[in-house]
Amino acid sequence: MLQLTVNGESRNLPEPLTVAGLIENLGYDRRRIAVEVNCAVVPLPEHPSHCLASGDAVEIVTLVGGGAPEPPDKPLVIGKFRFQSRLITGTGKYATYDLMRDCLAASACEVTTVAVRRERLVDKEGRNILDYLDLKRYTILPNTAGCFSAEDAVRHARLARELLVNLGNPGAEWVKLECLGDPRTLLPDPLATLQATEQLVSEGFQVLVYTSDDPIMARRLKSAGAASVMPAGSPIGSGQGVLNPNNIRIILEYLKDGDPDYPVIVDAGVGTASDVTVAMELGCDGVLLNTGIAHAKDALRMAYAMRHACEAGRLAFLAGRIPRKLYAQASSPMEGRIAPAGS
């Protein structure tokens, strides 16, 4: 009888015995393993001719790993609306309407924002933005951008609802509320924002409110009936990303306490894909952006990047990051290693 050590275990086997015979005896597929005898690799073609002797130490290894389909996620719910995409994009600042159309498609957004302005019918090239928006594909989210009072914001919202009702778009039921307090910083006026929220909610609007990252103000806006509170990551168009993640965390804690599905969406200041990922990993339900795509050197590439960043950040949040540790911890299993040389 042969006395072998196979993967650290003593075995008594009939002789003569080749490597191929040992593998067959163990029931392994020779194409899916690698074999070492006495610290020397035995190539697959040599398995039938390599005879084993008593005292040989044999190591048999294979690859380990795993994989599974991407787990499903619940939809983003804002008031009466349900969406699969958690990225909301704007329509402003693009070099051309054609580029805007292509970037919206690349981002895979289902919602896009538009501002309400006096009708100029067509641009200098004779084109209208509505000719480049597929109203059957996108839910239009009208915004009150450029309003510096509650009164003006409410007027813009009413006009937007009338326009979208005429177009037959479901976006007639909601509005993204902006009440700005300062033309230089474009930060929101908290008092006017709260006043306009209360008025629009009373008129049946589902109000998505642009606000600062003040947790107390966010809580008051939710109490006023806002369908979604949308704290700024940083000033509009600044590209600074999420400047105060701790405040965003507190907002999430306050607004989701007892209401875990309440939508909190980061709005403004996103400059690149990593900014989107940071917002989503914090636990935000979505991100609204415009300039980060429209003013990128390659807007179309950035639209794809923002799309994948939003998806990656959401998956990472749901997965749960590992704890930060001071010292290293091996990622490969320590069990199943071959015997150290000379042991």
BELPEFEN-V934812 format. One record per helix or strand of 2 or more residues. SS is the DSSP state (~ for helix, > for strand). FROM is the first residue (numbers start at 1). LEN is the number of residues. If there is no record, write none. Layout:
ss=<SS & SS>
from=<FROM & FROM>
len=<LEN & LEN>
This chain:
ss=<> & > & ~ & ~ & > & > & ~ & > & > & > & > & ~ & > & ~ & > & ~ & ~ & > & ~ & > & ~ & > & ~ & > & ~ & > & ~ & ~>
from=<2 & 9 & 19 & 30 & 34 & 40 & 44 & 57 & 76 & 81 & 87 & 97 & 111 & 129 & 139 & 150 & 170 & 174 & 190 & 206 & 215 & 228 & 245 & 264 & 273 & 286 & 291 & 299>
len=<5 & 5 & 8 & 3 & 4 & 3 & 3 & 5 & 3 & 3 & 4 & 11 & 5 & 4 & 5 & 18 & 4 & 4 & 13 & 6 & 9 & 4 & 12 & 4 & 9 & 4 & 4 & 21>
